[in-house]
């Protein structure tokens, strides 16, 4: 239990992007993003960082809440703006400042590899910025302050802060430079910024150097030119003192402040996270802290002048989700904003067009070891202490090409292909170790780098699933403490010599403790947190909502966390149900390969029901038989047993009526108000047909639905006397969009309507109703939705790939989610939906005084489910040697119970706790029986009101069927 609690706490530190109104996690911009500066324009916030030797220069971020930041580009993206030399982690662009004044954005900085201080400006931060306007006053870390049509500049020549007035459009200095403050006596006074509040000019600087002794100090004056009086409580931010000696964040300093649009004040600063002793390899990162003003008019940072990784008690602006899906597959016309080159790149050595869908990089005589030049290298920052990065590549020619963990020319670890040999290389200052690993086929190979606090592990694979370690090396040899400099580690692709390489993709992901994200939040999505599911369909029966989906978990278990979700191992479907939309009963699997042994694979179900002549309700479950056809199963219960009425697919690609629709999969079924069944199928084109009275045959011509840019994910609804057809659009360019309506977003869900489904010309295109998951802050992927009305509300079921990040895989394994959606039934208008982790509200409380199945859960940890005696009955069971957790939410005790009953077997205990896995103990049942028995105990605490309950299973071979309070 202590180990589990540690994982839960650790996950809280690592989880980011939650749409909470209070609390956040630092750093807000991870990886080498030092010297942050921030400005406000209305209710939008913009932030810039130093970039040193890397091109493009000065990364630029946007936020609406100060917590969640999206990189929108770089300020310096042209050679006319930026002259730098690669291979110099001490040079290049230092400490930018961004300001907004009278409709114009200004960024001022120092280029130590060129002429010193300069500024650029723009009226559109998403567009191009001006060429440099050079500044006469020297020093570094220049900043601007605007007031009453005048522009003031501060920087730090001669070891102090100096002020002058300038023309920001020409750079002309309009007044003589004046020394205004030398700081509090710390070395390297730098990073000055001026603010005005209540008639005071505040001058904030950094002192102590950007190391462990870093600190932020502040002074004020009634006149901008001084004299400035020092804050008696200086420094206002530092981690050099005893109160922060064990803080994992160190070296905090170089700060900037902003007043938010709600009146609150905030500070951004740099700091670094230590690892492997007192080393840091990520570089200096961007952190956020609240600022209050005391009664004497001085700023107080986060109460005590320190900051933390978990800022859980800090009230923030309303938080929003940002689009944050990295460019990993090289299918776009240009690289994403996260990519950088060392120095000014030779563009002819990089191409995204010579081989479509690949990044081709060509070697040259310049090598990673070389100083003062730009080797063929493109990389992105390491953002996490624990991470994994993978690429798929093919090398050609007589050079070296591969993957590197790069800090500088004298410190990098490389795994690369050279003349059909895989080689490992460690460069450590004057020392270089190189080793042949193996021969590689004249084909693609996968390279992988994994990092943790102590080591980097370099590995390779020929199939992308089974990896072999090539070598491992200590992280400290790539740290700033070992090598110096101002940058952090990059993970890059490189080529050297006479050859080139084609890179298919580059996938980066943090490695986190494998704990359900729903245990540490009140989130309702994904529906199931213990298995991967996709392609939802749903139906209401006897007051419950039943959902069915593709069992991505089966593929995951077949290929492992390093494998890919290519679907071929999926031969089961998943069943679940609810009556409150938050607690879901897992009903197990439909084993299609046993029921219909002739199937190839089973995906994307669609279910309908109808009362038949025998007086029973019959359920008809259509599903994709791989990509070759559509099959059907039947049952008289929503959870089975299921049977196959046919010995083959209902329809397959050999049916001549399909025409050029050769992939009749992803079925969508509906029964209309006359009791007639309809079926839509197709990939890249759509077909619809009427089903026979038996629902297992086709009773009409098969006709096209002219669905523009059709991809897959067919589904049908019948709303207000009208047939509604939904589908997923493709990934192609929509410049040929045939309708005057607004073009949908790429690979989104859209719909069409008809009164006469067999008349192809009657289908009217409406609009898209759900964007790609990537537009909502998840990974970009396909989607598959189902619309269902339950207890007066419309819900949209869909899938994302959010759960896989909690289980340290990036194989494309999906999870079913649900959100509310507005449907105007009268006008057949499906409003634009949303995709969230928060999900839906619980629509009724759980009743603890009825029997509740142990397979009914809102969240789980270390639990497996085994088949019970009845169809659809699942037992919760412990994983060998692990403590298991089951969570149910919104349990309402209208009266105090006198006893708890559980039906279980095994050896151990089942504890019931309130609110959290470590919460108040409400009851504890001892188990010491090999056969299922009803066991009872008295509550150990008073239970009343509504609470979330956590069932903690401790012991050996525990199987848990149900629980109830008496």
FENKA-V49264 format. One record per residue. N is the residue number from 0. RES is the residue in one small letter. PSI is psi in whole degrees, -180 to 180 (* if undefined). BURIAL is 1 if it has 9 or more other ideal C-beta (glycine too) atoms within 8 Angstrom, else 0. Layout:
# FENKA-V49264
N/RES/PSI/BURIAL ; N/RES/PSI/BURIAL
This chain:
# FENKA-V49264
0/x/-38/1 ; 1/x/-39/0 ; 2/x/-42/0 ; 3/x/-42/1 ; 4/x/-40/1 ; 5/x/-42/0 ; 6/x/-41/1 ; 7/x/-43/1 ; 8/x/-44/0 ; 9/x/-41/1 ; 10/x/-37/1 ; 11/x/-36/1 ; 12/x/-32/1 ; 13/x/-22/1 ; 14/x/134/1 ; 15/x/165/0 ; 16/x/8/1 ; 17/x/141/1 ; 18/x/63/1 ; 19/x/153/0 ; 20/x/-7/0 ; 21/x/136/0 ; 22/x/150/1 ; 23/x/174/1 ; 24/x/138/1 ; 25/x/153/1 ; 26/x/150/1 ; 27/x/-24/1 ; 28/x/101/1 ; 29/x/167/1 ; 30/x/-176/1 ; 31/x/84/1 ; 32/x/75/1 ; 33/x/173/1 ; 34/x/54/1 ; 35/x/145/1 ; 36/x/147/1 ; 37/x/149/1 ; 38/x/163/1 ; 39/x/138/1 ; 40/x/99/0 ; 41/x/-119/0 ; 42/x/19/0 ; 43/x/145/1 ; 44/x/140/1 ; 45/x/142/1 ; 46/x/141/1 ; 47/x/160/1 ; 48/x/163/1 ; 49/x/154/1 ; 50/x/-12/1 ; 51/x/-118/1 ; 52/x/0/1 ; 53/x/149/1 ; 54/x/140/1 ; 55/x/166/1 ; 56/x/153/1 ; 57/x/82/1 ; 58/x/141/1 ; 59/x/128/1 ; 60/x/155/1 ; 61/x/145/1 ; 62/x/157/1 ; 63/x/-6/1 ; 64/x/1/1 ; 65/x/-8/1 ; 66/x/-48/1 ; 67/x/119/1 ; 68/x/137/1 ; 69/x/128/1 ; 70/x/121/1 ; 71/x/1/1 ; 72/x/-152/1 ; 73/x/149/1 ; 74/x/-42/1 ; 75/x/96/1 ; 76/x/11/1 ; 77/x/148/0 ; 78/x/-26/0 ; 79/x/-19/0 ; 80/x/-23/1 ; 81/x/113/1 ; 82/x/112/0 ; 83/x/160/1 ; 84/x/138/1 ; 85/x/175/1 ; 86/x/35/1 ; 87/x/91/1 ; 88/x/4/1 ; 89/x/-11/0 ; 90/x/-173/1 ; 91/x/-140/1 ; 92/x/121/1 ; 93/x/142/1 ; 94/x/77/1 ; 95/x/159/1 ; 96/x/136/1 ; 97/x/135/1 ; 98/x/153/1 ; 99/x/127/1 ; 100/x/122/0 ; 101/x/47/0 ; 102/x/-2/0 ; 103/x/138/1 ; 104/x/136/1 ; 105/x/139/1 ; 106/x/123/1 ; 107/x/141/1 ; 108/x/-177/1 ; 109/x/130/1 ; 110/x/101/1 ; 111/x/-11/1 ; 112/x/3/1 ; 113/x/-125/0 ; 114/x/7/0 ; 115/x/-130/1 ; 116/x/138/1 ; 117/x/165/1 ; 118/x/158/1 ; 119/x/163/1 ; 120/x/163/1 ; 121/x/159/1 ; 122/x/0/0 ; 123/x/102/0 ; 124/x/-16/1 ; 125/x/-10/0 ; 126/x/-150/0 ; 127/x/146/0 ; 128/x/160/1 ; 129/x/168/0 ; 130/x/163/0 ; 131/x/139/1 ; 132/x/111/1 ; 133/x/146/1 ; 134/x/141/1 ; 135/x/-44/0 ; 136/x/135/1 ; 137/x/-153/0 ; 138/x/-170/1 ; 139/x/178/1 ; 140/x/48/1 ; 141/x/151/1 ; 142/x/157/1 ; 143/x/147/1 ; 144/x/128/1 ; 145/x/137/1 ; 146/x/128/0 ; 147/x/45/0 ; 148/x/4/0 ; 149/x/152/0 ; 150/x/125/1 ; 151/x/145/1 ; 152/x/135/1 ; 153/x/142/1 ; 154/x/-171/1 ; 155/x/54/1 ; 156/x/149/1 ; 157/x/33/0 ; 158/x/26/0 ; 159/x/174/1 ; 160/x/127/1 ; 161/x/148/1 ; 162/x/143/1 ; 163/x/167/1 ; 164/x/140/1 ; 165/x/164/1 ; 166/x/113/0 ; 167/x/-15/1 ; 168/x/-24/0 ; 169/x/-20/0 ; 170/x/-4/1 ; 171/x/132/0 ; 172/x/123/1 ; 173/x/-9/0 ; 174/x/161/0 ; 175/x/148/0 ; 176/x/140/1 ; 177/x/131/1 ; 178/x/124/1 ; 179/x/-20/1 ; 180/x/144/1 ; 181/x/5/0 ; 182/x/-165/1 ; 183/x/5/0 ; 184/x/-6/0 ; 185/x/155/1 ; 186/x/159/0 ; 187/x/60/1 ; 188/x/124/1 ; 189/x/-177/1 ; 190/x/45/1 ; 191/x/145/1 ; 192/x/143/1 ; 193/x/137/1 ; 194/x/162/1 ; 195/x/133/1 ; 196/x/128/0 ; 197/x/41/0 ; 198/x/-4/0 ; 199/x/140/1 ; 200/x/124/1 ; 201/x/130/1 ; 202/x/109/1 ; 203/x/134/1 ; 204/x/176/1 ; 205/x/150/1 ; 206/x/165/1 ; 207/x/-9/1 ; 208/x/151/0 ; 209/x/63/1 ; 210/x/-155/0 ; 211/x/-26/0 ; 212/x/13/0 ; 213/x/148/1 ; 214/x/161/1 ; 215/x/130/1 ; 216/x/164/1 ; 217/x/148/1 ; 218/x/168/1 ; 219/x/162/1 ; 220/x/154/1 ; 221/x/-16/0 ; 222/x/139/0 ; 223/x/-28/1 ; 224/x/3/0 ; 225/x/-175/1 ; 226/x/151/0 ; 227/x/133/1 ; 228/x/138/0 ; 229/x/143/1 ; 230/x/124/1 ; 231/x/-17/0 ; 232/x/13/0 ; 233/x/147/1 ; 234/x/155/1 ; 235/x/-14/1 ; 236/x/124/1 ; 237/x/154/1 ; 238/x/20/1 ; 239/x/-15/1 ; 240/x/173/0 ; 241/x/-32/0 ; 242/x/-10/0 ; 243/x/16/1 ; 244/x/-25/0 ; 245/x/8/0 ; 246/x/133/1 ; 247/x/-12/0 ; 248/x/130/1 ; 249/x/169/1 ; 250/x/27/1 ; 251/x/142/1 ; 252/x/-163/1 ; 253/x/77/1 ; 254/x/162/1 ; 255/x/150/1 ; 256/x/157/1 ; 257/x/144/1 ; 258/x/122/0 ; 259/x/168/1 ; 260/x/-13/0 ; 261/x/5/0 ; 262/x/-14/0 ; 263/x/156/0 ; 264/x/145/1 ; 265/x/153/1 ; 266/x/134/1 ; 267/x/145/1 ; 268/x/169/1 ; 269/x/160/1 ; 270/x/172/1 ; 271/x/148/1 ; 272/x/126/1 ; 273/x/153/1 ; 274/x/160/1 ; 275/x/54/1 ; 276/x/-141/0 ; 277/x/50/0 ; 278/x/153/1 ; 279/x/137/1 ; 280/x/-17/1 ; 281/x/-12/1 ; 282/x/-175/1 ; 283/x/135/1 ; 284/x/174/1 ; 285/x/124/1 ; 286/x/158/1 ; 287/x/140/1 ; 288/x/147/1 ; 289/x/154/1 ; 290/x/132/1 ; 291/x/159/0 ; 292/x/126/1 ; 293/x/178/0 ; 294/x/-18/0 ; 295/x/3/0 ; 296/x/24/1 ; 297/x/146/1 ; 298/x/142/1 ; 299/x/122/1 ; 300/x/116/1 ; 301/x/34/1 ; 302/x/-44/0 ; 303/x/14/0 ; 304/x/20/1 ; 305/x/167/1 ; 306/x/163/1 ; 307/x/162/1 ; 308/x/-44/1 ; 309/x/106/1 ; 310/x/54/1 ; 311/x/-24/0 ; 312/x/12/0 ; 313/x/125/1 ; 314/x/131/0 ; 315/x/176/1 ; 316/x/157/1 ; 317/x/123/0 ; 318/x/144/1 ; 319/x/156/0 ; 320/x/137/1 ; 321/x/151/1 ; 322/x/119/1 ; 323/x/67/0 ; 324/x/107/0 ; 325/x/155/0 ; 326/x/96/1 ; 327/x/-16/0 ; 328/x/1/0 ; 329/x/33/1 ; 330/x/-4/0 ; 331/x/161/0 ; 332/x/-15/0 ; 333/x/161/0 ; 334/x/152/1 ; 335/x/167/0 ; 336/x/-17/0 ; 337/x/-11/0 ; 338/x/144/1 ; 339/x/158/1 ; 340/x/157/1 ; 341/x/113/1 ; 342/x/-169/1 ; 343/x/118/1 ; 344/x/153/1 ; 345/x/100/0 ; 346/x/-25/0 ; 347/x/-12/0 ; 348/x/4/1 ; 349/x/134/1 ; 350/x/136/0 ; 351/x/5/1 ; 352/x/-21/0 ; 353/x/-33/0 ; 354/x/112/0 ; 355/x/130/0 ; 356/x/7/0 ; 357/x/153/1 ; 358/x/117/1 ; 359/x/127/1 ; 360/x/140/1 ; 361/x/137/1 ; 362/x/168/1 ; 363/x/-174/1 ; 364/x/-13/0 ; 365/x/136/1 ; 366/x/166/0 ; 367/x/-27/1 ; 368/x/-13/0 ; 369/x/137/1 ; 370/x/153/0 ; 371/x/24/0 ; 372/x/-180/1 ; 373/x/94/1 ; 374/x/166/1 ; 375/x/102/1 ; 376/x/137/1 ; 377/x/131/1 ; 378/x/173/1 ; 379/x/159/1 ; 380/x/143/1 ; 381/x/124/1 ; 382/x/-13/1 ; 383/x/147/1 ; 384/x/-43/1 ; 385/x/118/1 ; 386/x/172/1 ; 387/x/134/1 ; 388/x/135/1 ; 389/x/142/1 ; 390/x/156/1 ; 391/x/126/1 ; 392/x/161/1 ; 393/x/127/0 ; 394/x/147/1 ; 395/x/148/0 ; 396/x/-169/1 ; 397/x/55/0 ; 398/x/-166/1 ; 399/x/140/1 ; 400/x/135/1 ; 401/x/-139/1 ; 402/x/144/1 ; 403/x/147/1 ; 404/x/107/1 ; 405/x/126/1 ; 406/x/-47/1 ; 407/x/174/1 ; 408/x/-27/1 ; 409/x/10/1 ; 410/x/97/1 ; 411/x/151/1 ; 412/x/132/1 ; 413/x/143/1 ; 414/x/120/1 ; 415/x/162/1 ; 416/x/133/1 ; 417/x/111/1 ; 418/x/54/0 ; 419/x/19/0 ; 420/x/140/1 ; 421/x/128/1 ; 422/x/152/1 ; 423/x/137/1 ; 424/x/133/1 ; 425/x/122/1 ; 426/x/118/1 ; 427/x/90/1 ; 428/x/-123/0 ; 429/x/-11/0 ; 430/x/140/0 ; 431/x/125/1 ; 432/x/130/0 ; 433/x/140/0 ; 434/x/137/0 ; 435/x/130/0 ; 436/x/-53/1 ; 437/x/166/0 ; 438/x/147/0 ; 439/x/146/1 ; 440/x/160/0 ; 441/x/65/0 ; 442/x/-172/0 ; 443/x/148/0 ; 444/x/148/1 ; 445/x/132/1 ; 446/x/144/1 ; 447/x/141/1 ; 448/x/128/1 ; 449/x/139/1 ; 450/x/147/1 ; 451/x/-169/1 ; 452/x/-34/0 ; 453/x/-29/0 ; 454/x/154/1 ; 455/x/132/1 ; 456/x/128/1 ; 457/x/131/1 ; 458/x/168/1 ; 459/x/163/1 ; 460/x/149/1 ; 461/x/-13/0 ; 462/x/-2/0 ; 463/x/3/0 ; 464/x/-45/1 ; 465/x/115/0 ; 466/x/143/1 ; 467/x/132/0 ; 468/x/131/0 ; 469/x/-30/1 ; 470/x/166/1 ; 471/x/150/0 ; 472/x/153/1 ; 473/x/138/0 ; 474/x/-28/1 ; 475/x/-24/1 ; 476/x/-9/1 ; 477/x/14/1 ; 478/x/161/1 ; 479/x/-35/1 ; 480/x/-33/0 ; 481/x/-39/1 ; 482/x/-15/1 ; 483/x/-163/0 ; 484/x/176/1 ; 485/x/4/1 ; 486/x/-180/1 ; 487/x/-179/1 ; 488/x/137/1 ; 489/x/150/1 ; 490/x/117/1 ; 491/x/165/1 ; 492/x/138/1 ; 493/x/162/1 ; 494/x/143/1 ; 495/x/144/1 ; 496/x/-161/1 ; 497/x/82/0 ; 498/x/-179/1 ; 499/x/170/1 ; 500/x/145/1 ; 501/x/123/1 ; 502/x/122/1 ; 503/x/-36/1 ; 504/x/172/1 ; 505/x/112/1 ; 506/x/126/1 ; 507/x/139/1 ; 508/x/145/1 ; 509/x/151/1 ; 510/x/123/1 ; 511/x/161/1 ; 512/x/134/0 ; 513/x/81/0 ; 514/x/139/1 ; 515/x/129/1 ; 516/x/-20/1 ; 517/x/-18/1 ; 518/x/-27/1 ; 519/x/14/1 ; 520/x/175/1 ; 521/x/13/0 ; 522/x/145/1 ; 523/x/-12/1 ; 524/x/145/1 ; 525/x/164/1 ; 526/x/-51/1 ; 527/x/132/1 ; 528/x/2/1 ; 529/x/0/0 ; 530/x/156/0 ; 531/x/132/1 ; 532/x/161/1 ; 533/x/174/1 ; 534/x/62/1 ; 535/x/151/1 ; 536/x/161/1 ; 537/x/158/1 ; 538/x/148/1 ; 539/x/134/1 ; 540/x/128/1 ; 541/x/43/0 ; 542/x/-3/0 ; 543/x/153/1 ; 544/x/119/1 ; 545/x/136/1 ; 546/x/141/1 ; 547/x/151/1 ; 548/x/173/1 ; 549/x/140/1 ; 550/x/78/1 ; 551/x/-21/1 ; 552/x/-33/1 ; 553/x/-39/1 ; 554/x/-43/1 ; 555/x/-44/1 ; 556/x/-27/0 ; 557/x/-37/0 ; 558/x/-14/1 ; 559/x/173/0 ; 560/x/-22/0 ; 561/x/-5/1 ; 562/x/178/1 ; 563/x/148/0 ; 564/x/87/1 ; 565/x/7/0 ; 566/x/-13/1 ; 567/x/-20/0 ; 568/x/-1/1 ; 569/x/111/1 ; 570/x/28/1 ; 571/x/159/1 ; 572/x/155/1 ; 573/x/143/1 ; 574/x/139/1 ; 575/x/160/1 ; 576/x/166/1 ; 577/x/159/1 ; 578/x/4/0 ; 579/x/-1/1 ; 580/x/-4/1 ; 581/x/-44/1 ; 582/x/123/1 ; 583/x/135/1 ; 584/x/121/1 ; 585/x/121/1 ; 586/x/7/1 ; 587/x/-157/1 ; 588/x/148/0 ; 589/x/111/1 ; 590/x/83/0 ; 591/x/-32/1 ; 592/x/-24/1 ; 593/x/-39/0 ; 594/x/-40/1 ; 595/x/82/1 ; 596/x/-14/0 ; 597/x/-5/0 ; 598/x/155/1 ; 599/x/-46/0 ; 600/x/164/1 ; 601/x/122/1 ; 602/x/164/1 ; 603/x/69/1 ; 604/x/161/1 ; 605/x/127/1 ; 606/x/142/1 ; 607/x/166/1 ; 608/x/157/1 ; 609/x/140/1 ; 610/x/125/0 ; 611/x/180/0 ; 612/x/-23/0 ; 613/x/3/0 ; 614/x/-4/0 ; 615/x/152/0 ; 616/x/125/1 ; 617/x/139/1 ; 618/x/135/1 ; 619/x/116/1 ; 620/x/108/1 ; 621/x/144/1 ; 622/x/159/1 ; 623/x/127/1 ; 624/x/84/1 ; 625/x/-140/1 ; 626/x/8/0 ; 627/x/-17/1 ; 628/x/-171/1 ; 629/x/129/1 ; 630/x/172/1 ; 631/x/140/1 ; 632/x/157/1 ; 633/x/156/1 ; 634/x/161/1 ; 635/x/12/0 ; 636/x/146/1 ; 637/x/-13/1 ; 638/x/15/1 ; 639/x/-176/1 ; 640/x/150/0 ; 641/x/151/1 ; 642/x/161/0 ; 643/x/116/1 ; 644/x/-11/0 ; 645/x/161/1 ; 646/x/22/0 ; 647/x/178/0 ; 648/x/149/1 ; 649/x/-39/1 ; 650/x/142/1 ; 651/x/179/1 ; 652/x/-9/1 ; 653/x/-7/0 ; 654/x/118/1 ; 655/x/-23/0 ; 656/x/-13/0 ; 657/x/-17/1 ; 658/x/-128/0 ; 659/x/9/0 ; 660/x/87/1 ; 661/x/1/0 ; 662/x/78/1 ; 663/x/67/1 ; 664/x/-169/1 ; 665/x/64/1 ; 666/x/149/1 ; 667/x/124/1 ; 668/x/152/1 ; 669/x/152/1 ; 670/x/126/1 ; 671/x/-174/1 ; 672/x/-9/0 ; 673/x/3/0 ; 674/x/13/0 ; 675/x/136/0 ; 676/x/146/1 ; 677/x/150/1 ; 678/x/129/1 ; 679/x/140/1 ; 680/x/171/1 ; 681/x/149/1 ; 682/x/124/1 ; 683/x/-8/1 ; 684/x/158/1 ; 685/x/144/1 ; 686/x/149/1 ; 687/x/150/1 ; 688/x/157/1 ; 689/x/138/1 ; 690/x/153/1 ; 691/x/171/1 ; 692/x/-27/0 ; 693/x/-4/0 ; 694/x/5/1 ; 695/x/18/1 ; 696/x/169/0 ; 697/x/132/1 ; 698/x/31/0 ; 699/x/169/0 ; 700/x/154/0 ; 701/x/118/1 ; 702/x/155/1 ; 703/x/149/1 ; 704/x/120/1 ; 705/x/79/0 ; 706/x/112/1 ; 707/x/139/1 ; 708/x/45/1 ; 709/x/141/1 ; 710/x/-64/1 ; 711/x/-161/1 ; 712/x/52/1 ; 713/x/141/1 ; 714/x/151/1 ; 715/x/142/1 ; 716/x/159/1 ; 717/x/110/1 ; 718/x/124/1 ; 719/x/48/0 ; 720/x/13/0 ; 721/x/142/1 ; 722/x/130/1 ; 723/x/120/1 ; 724/x/125/1 ; 725/x/149/1 ; 726/x/167/1 ; 727/x/126/1 ; 728/x/169/1 ; 729/x/-176/1 ; 730/x/7/0 ; 731/x/173/0 ; 732/x/138/0 ; 733/x/24/1 ; 734/x/-19/0 ; 735/x/21/0 ; 736/x/126/0 ; 737/x/-6/0 ; 738/x/155/0 ; 739/x/-10/0 ; 740/x/164/0 ; 741/x/138/0 ; 742/x/140/0 ; 743/x/164/1 ; 744/x/161/1 ; 745/x/136/0 ; 746/x/63/1 ; 747/x/178/1 ; 748/x/132/1 ; 749/x/172/1 ; 750/x/161/1 ; 751/x/159/1 ; 752/x/155/1 ; 753/x/150/1 ; 754/x/-19/0 ; 755/x/89/0 ; 756/x/-24/1 ; 757/x/-3/1 ; 758/x/102/1 ; 759/x/-34/1 ; 760/x/-8/0 ; 761/x/-12/1 ; 762/x/122/1 ; 763/x/125/0 ; 764/x/135/1 ; 765/x/-85/1 ; 766/x/173/1 ; 767/x/150/1 ; 768/x/-4/1 ; 769/x/124/1 ; 770/x/176/1 ; 771/x/145/1 ; 772/x/-33/1 ; 773/x/-25/1 ; 774/x/-13/0 ; 775/x/11/1 ; 776/x/1/1 ; 777/x/-178/1 ; 778/x/145/1 ; 779/x/136/0 ; 780/x/174/1 ; 781/x/178/0 ; 782/x/168/1 ; 783/x/115/1 ; 784/x/161/1 ; 785/x/135/1 ; 786/x/129/1 ; 787/x/136/1 ; 788/x/127/1 ; 789/x/121/1 ; 790/x/46/0 ; 791/x/-4/0 ; 792/x/145/0 ; 793/x/138/1 ; 794/x/148/1 ; 795/x/123/1 ; 796/x/137/1 ; 797/x/178/1 ; 798/x/151/1 ; 799/x/-172/1 ; 800/x/35/1 ; 801/x/-35/1 ; 802/x/-32/1 ; 803/x/-26/1 ; 804/x/-25/1 ; 805/x/-12/1 ; 806/x/20/0 ; 807/x/46/1 ; 808/x/149/1 ; 809/x/32/1 ; 810/x/0/1 ; 811/x/31/1 ; 812/x/133/1 ; 813/x/169/1 ; 814/x/138/1 ; 815/x/136/1 ; 816/x/168/1 ; 817/x/139/1 ; 818/x/160/1 ; 819/x/152/0 ; 820/x/146/1 ; 821/x/125/0 ; 822/x/117/1 ; 823/x/96/1 ; 824/x/-35/0 ; 825/x/-46/0 ; 826/x/6/0 ; 827/x/45/1 ; 828/x/112/0 ; 829/x/112/1 ; 830/x/161/1 ; 831/x/128/0 ; 832/x/-179/1 ; 833/x/156/0 ; 834/x/120/1 ; 835/x/159/1 ; 836/x/-32/1 ; 837/x/-42/0 ; 838/x/-147/1 ; 839/x/163/1 ; 840/x/150/0 ; 841/x/129/1 ; 842/x/-11/0 ; 843/x/149/0 ; 844/x/158/1 ; 845/x/137/1 ; 846/x/113/0 ; 847/x/-9/1 ; 848/x/9/0 ; 849/x/164/0 ; 850/x/125/0 ; 851/x/126/1 ; 852/x/141/1 ; 853/x/-17/1 ; 854/x/5/1 ; 855/x/113/1 ; 856/x/154/1 ; 857/x/-29/1 ; 858/x/155/1 ; 859/x/165/1 ; 860/x/130/1 ; 861/x/47/1 ; 862/x/139/1 ; 863/x/159/0 ; 864/x/135/1 ; 865/x/152/0 ; 866/x/134/0 ; 867/x/-164/0 ; 868/x/-29/0 ; 869/x/154/0 ; 870/x/136/0 ; 871/x/0/1 ; 872/x/124/1 ; 873/x/144/1 ; 874/x/138/1 ; 875/x/134/1 ; 876/x/152/1 ; 877/x/152/1 ; 878/x/140/1 ; 879/x/124/0 ; 880/x/6/0 ; 881/x/150/0 ; 882/x/128/1 ; 883/x/152/1 ; 884/x/134/1 ; 885/x/132/1 ; 886/x/133/1 ; 887/x/144/1 ; 888/x/151/1 ; 889/x/45/1 ; 890/x/122/1 ; 891/x/117/1 ; 892/x/101/1 ; 893/x/-17/0 ; 894/x/162/0 ; 895/x/129/0 ; 896/x/157/1 ; 897/x/-14/0 ; 898/x/156/1 ; 899/x/131/1 ; 900/x/137/1 ; 901/x/150/1 ; 902/x/117/1 ; 903/x/170/1 ; 904/x/166/1 ; 905/x/-161/1 ; 906/x/121/0 ; 907/x/-148/1 ; 908/x/155/1 ; 909/x/113/1 ; 910/x/149/1 ; 911/x/123/1 ; 912/x/153/1 ; 913/x/133/1 ; 914/x/-41/0 ; 915/x/166/0 ; 916/x/-20/1 ; 917/x/11/0 ; 918/x/-173/1 ; 919/x/131/0 ; 920/x/121/1 ; 921/x/-33/1 ; 922/x/156/1 ; 923/x/123/1 ; 924/x/128/1 ; 925/x/140/0 ; 926/x/129/1 ; 927/x/59/0 ; 928/x/141/1 ; 929/x/-22/0 ; 930/x/155/0 ; 931/x/129/0 ; 932/x/153/0 ; 933/x/120/0 ; 934/x/148/1 ; 935/x/147/1 ; 936/x/163/1 ; 937/x/147/0 ; 938/x/146/1 ; 939/x/-3/0 ; 940/x/160/0 ; 941/x/133/0 ; 942/x/120/1 ; 943/x/154/0 ; 944/x/-164/0 ; 945/x/133/0 ; 946/x/157/1 ; 947/x/134/1 ; 948/x/140/1 ; 949/x/119/1 ; 950/x/117/1 ; 951/x/115/1 ; 952/x/113/1 ; 953/x/127/1 ; 954/x/-159/1 ; 955/x/135/0 ; 956/x/40/1 ; 957/x/131/1 ; 958/x/134/1 ; 959/x/119/1 ; 960/x/-52/1 ; 961/x/171/1 ; 962/x/156/1 ; 963/x/149/1 ; 964/x/148/1 ; 965/x/*/1
